[in-house]
């Protein structure tokens, strides 16, 4: 996604961090996750909604994830703990 497009996208928790990333600023792990979700979701062009990609390793941290949706247990090896 280009900077010009990102600036036109709706305000979201990842937009600011995505733009900081493009500026070469250092981001925390959480900020990087939010920026990646923003990029992957096309700048939330359809609104700030759940991406519905439970196979994504970042899905549990997705800022607009439907909290009732349970991530696939294979992501934790079925044990409930990250592998």
C-alpha positions as CSV (number, residue, x, y, z in Angstrom):
1,X,0.0,0.0,0.0
2,X,1.3,3.4,-0.9
3,X,1.6,6.3,1.6
4,X,-0.9,8.4,-0.4
5,X,-3.5,5.6,-0.2
6,X,-2.9,5.0,3.5
7,X,-3.4,8.7,4.3
8,X,-6.8,8.6,2.7
9,X,-7.9,5.5,4.7
10,X,-10.2,5.8,7.7
11,X,-8.7,6.4,11.1
12,X,-7.8,3.1,12.8
13,X,-5.4,1.9,15.4
14,X,-3.0,0.7,12.7
15,X,-3.0,3.6,10.3
16,X,-0.8,5.8,12.4
17,X,1.7,3.0,13.0
18,X,1.7,2.0,9.4
19,X,2.6,5.6,8.4
20,X,5.3,5.7,11.1
21,X,6.7,2.5,9.7
22,X,6.9,4.0,6.2
23,X,8.8,7.0,7.8
24,X,11.3,4.5,9.1
25,X,10.4,5.0,12.8
26,X,10.9,2.2,15.3
27,X,7.7,0.5,16.4
28,X,6.9,-1.8,19.3
29,X,5.8,-5.4,18.6
30,X,2.1,-4.4,19.2
31,X,2.4,-1.4,16.9
32,X,3.9,-3.6,14.2
33,X,1.0,-6.0,14.5
34,X,-1.6,-3.2,14.3
35,X,0.2,-1.8,11.2
36,X,0.3,-5.2,9.5
37,X,-3.4,-5.7,10.2
38,X,-4.1,-2.3,8.7
39,X,-2.1,-3.1,5.6
40,X,-3.5,-6.6,5.2
41,X,-7.1,-5.3,5.5
42,X,-6.5,-2.7,2.7
43,X,-6.7,0.2,5.2
44,X,-10.0,-1.1,6.5
45,X,-11.7,0.1,3.3
46,X,-14.8,-2.0,4.2
47,X,-14.8,-0.7,7.8
48,X,-13.1,-1.7,11.0
49,X,-14.3,-5.3,11.0
50,X,-13.0,-8.7,11.8
51,X,-10.7,-10.1,9.0
52,X,-12.1,-13.6,9.6
53,X,-8.7,-15.2,8.9
54,X,-8.2,-17.4,11.9
55,X,-5.3,-19.2,10.3
56,X,-3.3,-15.9,10.4
57,X,-0.6,-16.1,13.2
58,X,-1.7,-12.5,14.2
59,X,-5.4,-13.2,14.3
60,X,-5.7,-13.4,18.1
61,X,-4.2,-9.9,18.3
62,X,-6.3,-8.4,15.4
63,X,-7.8,-5.2,16.9
64,X,-11.3,-5.6,15.4
65,X,-11.6,-9.4,15.9
66,X,-15.0,-10.7,16.9
67,X,-14.1,-11.8,20.4
68,X,-16.7,-14.6,20.2
69,X,-14.8,-16.2,17.3
70,X,-12.4,-18.8,18.7
71,X,-9.1,-19.1,16.8
72,X,-8.3,-22.5,15.4
73,X,-6.7,-24.7,18.1
74,X,-4.0,-25.8,15.7
75,X,-2.5,-22.4,16.2
76,X,-1.6,-23.4,19.7
77,X,-0.9,-27.0,18.9
78,X,-4.2,-27.9,20.6
79,X,-2.7,-27.3,24.1
80,X,-4.0,-23.7,24.6
81,X,-0.4,-22.5,24.7
82,X,1.5,-21.0,21.8
83,X,3.9,-23.3,20.1
